Amino acid sequence: MDVLIVESRAELGTLWRRHLERQGFSVTQVNSQDEAVNHLSEENADIIVLDLVLSQGSALAVADFASFRRPNARVIFVTDTSFFSDGSIFNHASNACAFVPAGTPPEDLAAMVEHYGVS
C-alpha cells in the first residue's frame, strides 16, 4: 500500500514514516503543498496522512487535488489545532476518512492507515 505523508514538521513526519515502513507500507514523506501535488501528479497514493495546517500551502488544496488526480485515495487529516473540531472537515473534503490529533500514537495511526487503505 502506498502512503503519502504531508507534514511540515519533519521530525513528526519522520516518526510516522518510520513506523509505517516497519509495518510494511511504502511511504513517501513531503512537507508542502507543492511537493504533495508534484508527488500525486506522478505517483500513486492509497492513503494520504495530511497535516491540516501546513507551513507552506494549503492542506485543503492538497485534498482537493488528490480527489481529482487520485480519486481512490483516502485522506487522514491530522491536526494540533481546534480547526474543524466539529467534524465539518468531512463536509469540505469528500476524500476525508479520519480526523485525528497530531499526538495520536504512531501505532494507532498505522492501524487507521491499514483499515482505510483496504476498505
Secondary structure, 3 states (H helix, E strand, C coil): CEEEEECCCHHHHHHHHHHHHHCCCEEEEECCHHHHHHHHHHCCCCEEEEECCCCCCCHHHHHHHHHHHCCCCEEEEEECCCCCCCCCHHHHCCCEEEEEECCCCHHHHHHHHHHHHHC
